[in-house]
């Protein structure tokens, strides 16, 4: 095609392909203007120019990635619905980061459109948001390698979280302040936050939570070494509705943070402070004094506090109902005595003391006298606890209902009998665990107590407790309902049978785990006498129990819901007997480690009643193929294999 002449200034207008060829291949959308040239030169140029292509190469499509963050922010905050925002966050890390920086209050709501009554009804934006809220989980837990910034930010973008738990952290891409900030921006209704072993979280992340989650009620910070008083102060000031606070193994937390929590959190009801080496009397005392009106549960463990802190608890703890003190080596007898005599613990109902050398006879008796509401006492590794102390304590504790003693080796059976002889008529539960001093006595006391109120008895892993002692227990506790004799390998049928016969009330829960010398005779007598009330029976590691016991169970136990036969000598025949028992409505059955249970049991297990919810078949010879078949037959049941 010949070139066009421009007569306005004597120049020549040339078509774009020819101009491109003439001037080095430069492409221009508008017409190129050149100076006048001889017609022969222009003809040669046109002749040398390549023919225009049928299809020109398409331009690169414009991308949102070319936009600055400010523009992308404005676009993404207009995305409607949690599902759409979640999908948008999957586009790229940049989009995820921008979405994570948008606060819930900054999301742009689209103006409602005028409905067209001539069209089919579809969900409105508000309805879609409601559906998103309903489908979004109010709780989210990130654990181990799954705890990363990306995972937390993605969860925060969907919003609607009320409970967030982070356990551990990815070794190289763990949760940091950036993701915690995204959670604070996206989840303003967050009420519970737990950070367990998250080493990269600092005060800055907690400050974001304080600014974005004013409704926070429960905070648990465990093993976060970079968190200090500064972060705790920010949370206390920004989240005044905190009711439950746990600080554990945080080496950066000291006294100022706890004092700020006491000043700012007027609704504080429960506080746990464990293994924080820099927390002392000032922090604990300041917290207790300021939150005295509402604080009901206090747990202090592994702290460098002295008698002064216990004195403050005793004077200001007027609302405390539950008190736990563990591993407080610098608290002495005087601290416990002053705490009791300050007369502030009038509402104290439950008290637990572990590894506190200050718990002496004087201290414990003072607690019994001046804490009139005390109903439950747990003592563990208290070396000063003796038989005389137990007798004096029983005389002073007028409403005590439960006593648990663990690893207190000076306590003997003589002291326990004296305690039962003098205990409150409301006393219901006694537990003795790993007490080496509990062993057979040469001769029974002249006066044996009869504790008709006792309903629950636990004697676990006391190697000196044998048949003679168990027979005495049966005589003094005629109305037992719960019996736990775990780990008493020396007990035989001769000790258990008298207890079974002397029990006037029906036993409900019986745990004989590790009583390896019991035989079918004792179990048969047990189920025949108490089968109408027995609901839980554990025979784990009772290696002399065979199918004969299962036959008695199938005939006598109409209320049995949980049966543990792990590591017993039961066989396929016993399983068949259980499966065919018409009156047996088991919910939980454990056959773990029963080496005589084989694939022949599969048809019988498959016919178990619909009441079965859990079945443990670990460590036997049934086989994976048969387990798969059984899972299809018992599709409603959880099978552990």
Rosetta blueprint (number, residue, H / E / L):
1 X L
2 X L
3 X L
4 X E
5 X E
6 X L
7 X L
8 X L
9 X L
10 X L
11 X L
12 X E
13 X E
14 X E
15 X L
16 X H
17 X H
18 X H
19 X H
20 X H
21 X H
22 X H
23 X L
24 X L
25 X L
26 X L
27 X L
28 X L
29 X L
30 X L
31 X L
32 X E
33 X E
34 X E
35 X L
36 X L
37 X L
38 X L
39 X H
40 X H
41 X H
42 X H
43 X H
44 X H
45 X H
46 X H
47 X H
48 X H
49 X L
50 X L
51 X L
52 X L
53 X L
54 X L
55 X L
56 X L
57 X L
58 X L
59 X L
60 X L
61 X L
62 X L
63 X L
64 X H
65 X H
66 X H
67 X L
68 X L
69 X H
70 X H
71 X H
72 X H
73 X H
74 X H
75 X H
76 X H
77 X L
78 X L
79 X L
80 X L
81 X L
82 X H
83 X H
84 X H
85 X H
86 X H
87 X H
88 X H
89 X H
90 X L
91 X L
92 X L
93 X H
94 X H
95 X H
96 X H
97 X H
98 X H
99 X H
100 X H
101 X L
102 X L
103 X L
104 X H
105 X H
106 X H
107 X L
108 X L
109 X L
110 X L
111 X L
112 X L
113 X L
114 X L
115 X L
116 X L
117 X L
118 X L
119 X L
120 X L
121 X L
122 X L
123 X L
124 X L
125 X H
126 X H
127 X H
128 X H
129 X H
130 X H
131 X H
132 X H
133 X H
134 X H
135 X H
136 X L
137 X L
138 X L
139 X E
140 X E
141 X E
142 X E
143 X E
144 X H
145 X H
146 X H
147 X L
148 X E
149 X H
150 X H
151 X H
152 X H
153 X H
154 X H
155 X H
156 X H
157 X H
158 X H
159 X L
160 X L
161 X L
162 X L
163 X E
164 X E
165 X E
166 X E
167 X E
168 X L
169 X L
170 X L
171 X L
172 X L
173 X L
174 X E
175 X L
176 X L
177 X H
178 X H
179 X H
180 X H
181 X H
182 X H
183 X H
184 X H
185 X H
186 X H
187 X L
188 X L
189 X L
190 X L
191 X L
192 X E
193 X E
194 X E
195 X E
196 X E
197 X L
198 X L
199 X L
200 X L
201 X L
202 X L
203 X H
204 X H
205 X H
206 X H
207 X H
208 X H
209 X H
210 X H
211 X H
212 X H
213 X L
214 X L
215 X L
216 X L
217 X L
218 X E
219 X E
220 X E
221 X E
222 X E
223 X L
224 X L
225 X L
226 X L
227 X L
228 X L
229 X H
230 X H
231 X H
232 X H
233 X H
234 X H
235 X H
236 X H
237 X H
238 X H
239 X L
240 X L
241 X L
242 X L
243 X L
244 X E
245 X E
246 X E
247 X E
248 X E
249 X L
250 X L
251 X L
252 X L
253 X L
254 X L
255 X H
256 X H
257 X H
258 X H
259 X H
260 X H
261 X H
262 X H
263 X H
264 X H
265 X L
266 X L
267 X L
268 X L
269 X L
270 X E
271 X E
272 X E
273 X E
274 X E
275 X L
276 X L
277 X L
278 X L
279 X L
280 X L
281 X H
282 X H
283 X H
284 X H
285 X H
286 X H
287 X H
288 X H
289 X H
290 X H
291 X L
292 X L
293 X L
294 X L
295 X L
296 X L
297 X E
298 X E
299 X E
300 X E
301 X E
302 X L
303 X L
304 X L
305 X L
306 X L
307 X H
308 X H
309 X H
310 X H
311 X H
312 X H
313 X H
314 X H
315 X H
316 X H
317 X L
318 X L
319 X L
320 X L
321 X L
322 X E
323 X E
324 X E
325 X E
326 X E
327 X L
328 X L
329 X L
330 X L
331 X L
332 X L
333 X H
334 X H
335 X H
336 X H
337 X H
338 X H
339 X H
340 X H
341 X H
342 X L
343 X L
344 X L
345 X L
346 X L
347 X L
348 X L
349 X L
350 X E
351 X E
352 X E
353 X E
354 X E
355 X L
356 X L
357 X L
358 X L
359 X L
360 X L
361 X H
362 X H
363 X H
364 X H
365 X H
366 X H
367 X H
368 X H
369 X H
370 X H
371 X L
372 X L
373 X L
374 X L
375 X L
376 X E
377 X E
378 X E
379 X E
380 X E
381 X L
382 X L
383 X L
384 X L
385 X L
386 X L
387 X H
388 X H
389 X H
390 X H
391 X H
392 X H
393 X H
394 X H
395 X H
396 X H
397 X L
398 X L
399 X L
400 X L
401 X L
402 X E
403 X E
404 X E
405 X E
406 X E
407 X L
408 X L
409 X L
410 X L
411 X L
412 X L
413 X H
414 X H
415 X H
416 X H
417 X H
418 X H
419 X H
420 X H
421 X H
422 X H
423 X L
424 X L
425 X L
426 X L
427 X L
428 X L
429 X E
430 X E
431 X E
432 X E
433 X E
434 X L
435 X L
436 X L
437 X L
438 X L
439 X L
440 X L
441 X L
442 X L
443 X L
444 X L
445 X L
446 X L
447 X L
448 X L
449 X L
450 X L
451 X L
452 X L
453 X L
454 X L
455 X L
456 X E
457 X E
458 X E
459 X E
460 X E
461 X L
462 X L
463 X L
464 X L
465 X L
466 X L
467 X H
468 X H
469 X H
470 X H
471 X H
472 X H
473 X H
474 X H
475 X H
476 X H
477 X L
478 X L
479 X L
480 X L
481 X L
482 X E
483 X E
484 X E
485 X L
486 X L
487 X L
488 X L
489 X L
490 X L
491 X L
492 X L
493 X H
494 X H
495 X H
496 X H
497 X H
498 X H
499 X H
500 X H
501 X H
502 X H
503 X L
504 X L
505 X L
506 X L
507 X L
508 X L
509 X E
510 X E
511 X E
512 X L
513 X L
514 X L
515 X L
516 X L
517 X L
518 X L
519 X L
520 X H
521 X H
522 X H
523 X H
524 X H
525 X H
526 X H
527 X H
528 X H
529 X H
530 X H
531 X L
532 X L
533 X L
534 X L
535 X L
536 X E
537 X E
538 X E
539 X L
540 X L
541 X L
542 X L
543 X L
544 X L
545 X L
546 X L
547 X H
548 X H
549 X H
550 X H
551 X H
552 X H
553 X H
554 X H
555 X H
556 X H
557 X L
558 X L
559 X L
560 X L
561 X L
562 X E
563 X E
564 X E
565 X L
566 X L
567 X L
568 X L
569 X L
570 X L
571 X E
572 X H
573 X H
574 X H
575 X H
576 X H
577 X H
578 X H
579 X H
580 X H
581 X L
582 X L
583 X L
584 X L
585 X L
586 X L
587 X L
588 X E
589 X E
590 X E
591 X L
592 X L
593 X L
594 X L
595 X L
596 X E
597 X L
598 X E
599 X H
600 X H
601 X H
602 X H
603 X H
604 X H
605 X H
606 X H
607 X L
608 X L
609 X L
610 X L
611 X L
612 X L
613 X L
614 X E
615 X E
616 X E
617 X L
618 X L
619 X L
620 X L
621 X E
622 X L
623 X L
624 X H
625 X H
626 X H
627 X H
628 X H
629 X H
630 X H
631 X H
632 X H
633 X H
634 X L
635 X L
636 X L
637 X L
638 X E
639 X E
640 X E
641 X L
